[in-house]
Amino acid sequence: MQVLYSTQATALGGRAGWAASVDGALKVRLARPRALGGAGDAGATPEHLFAAGYAASFLEALRAAAAETDAVIVEDANVTVTVGVGRPEGEDGLALDVSLSLDLPDLDRETAQALSSRAHALCPYSRLLRERLEPRTAIT
């Protein structure tokens, strides 16, 4: 693979610490949620960061898919990604549960579904997840 962009982030303290990108563009306080044994302090979780990154990337992939056709993605179109973390049945450790909800005003359901399918092929997050789970996508 020819890498077009790369970044690095370092975490200190795990889920109850800090994470920052090497270039200083991101610095975020992390907090372990109560559901995972934390105090529920203010701060982001790794799931927040993953959901935000996936949502932004998938919306860009939708725009790229639309550019291949005559479809138009309006400015206020949006993607909401829900990331859950839990224990898989009969396995050790934790696993992610991911779903996408697409709000694509002015597109009929058939066009939105076609763009969603193409976006899943284009989006690097979807590509990565395909080997482990198939993200659920709902179009509103």
N, C-alpha and C positions, 0 to 999 in steps of 0.2 A: 504494500500500500504506500502510495506517495502521500505523506502527511502535509496538509495545507496549512494547518494551524495547530498549535500545541500550547498548553498552559500547564501550570503545576499549582497545587494547593497543598498545604500542610496543615494537619490537625494536631492540636496539643490538648491532652486531657480527655480525649474521646468524646462521647456524647455530652459531657458536662465540661466543656472547655472552650477552645477557640479554633477557628479555621481561617486561613488567609491564603490568598494567591501570592505567588512569588513576585508578581509585578505590582502588588499593593492595590489592585483594583477592587479586591474583595477582602473584607475582614469582618467576620461574623462571630458573635457569641453563640455558643451551642448550649442547649439545655436538654436534659433527659426528661421526657414526658412522664407523668405519673403512671401511665399504663405500662411503662417499661421500667418502673422502679425508681423513678426520679421524683424530685420535689415539685415539679411543675413550674420551675423558675422561668422567667422571661428569657427567651432566646430561641434561635432557630434549631431545627433538627436536620439531620442529613436528608430526611424525607422531604422537608420543605425545599431544600436546595435542589434535589432531584426533580421534584414536581415542577418547580419554576423553570429549570433548564429544559425539561422535556416539553413543557407547554410552549415555550418560546421557539424551540427547534421545530416542533410539529407544525406550528402556525406558519413558519417560514417554508416548510415542506409543502403545506397546502397552497401557499402562494406560488411556489415553483410548479406544482401540479396544475394549477389554474392557468399559468402562463403557457403551458403546453397545449391548452385548449382555448376555447372562446369564453370560458367561465371567468367571472369577476369576483374576487374576494373583497368585500367592502371593508372600509377602514375600521369599523367597529366589530368586525368578526373576532371571535376569541376562542381560545382553547383552554379548558380547565382540566388539569391532571390531578387525580386523586391517588395518593400513594399511601398504602397501608403496610404495616409490618406485623408479622405474626409468626406463630410456630406452625410449620407444616405437619400434617398428620403423620405420626410414626417416624419423624426425622428429628435430628438434633439441629440446634441453631435457629435462626430466624430467616424468613423469606419475605419478599415484597409482593404486594398485590397492587396492580396498576390498572387504572381505568381512565379513559379520556372522554370528555364531553365537548362536543363541537357546537358552537353557535355561529351558524353561517347564514345570516340574513340574506334574503333575495335569491337564494339558491333552492331549487326544488330538491326533494329527497334523493332522487336518483342521481342527479349531478353531484350532490354533496357526498353520497356514498362512493361514487366513482373517484372523486377527488381524495376522499379519505383513504381509499385503498391504495391509490398511487402515492399519497403522502407517506403511508406506512413503508412503502418500498424506498422512498427517498430519504426519510428521516434517519439520521444516525442513531438516535435513541431507540427507535422502533427496530432498526436493523440489529442492534445489540441485544435487545430483549427477545427477539424472535427465537433465539436458541433456547431460552429459558422459560418464557411464558408468552402468550399472545395477549397483548393489551386489549382490553375491552373498550370499544368506542361507541359512544352514544351521540347521536346528532339531535340537537334541539332546535 
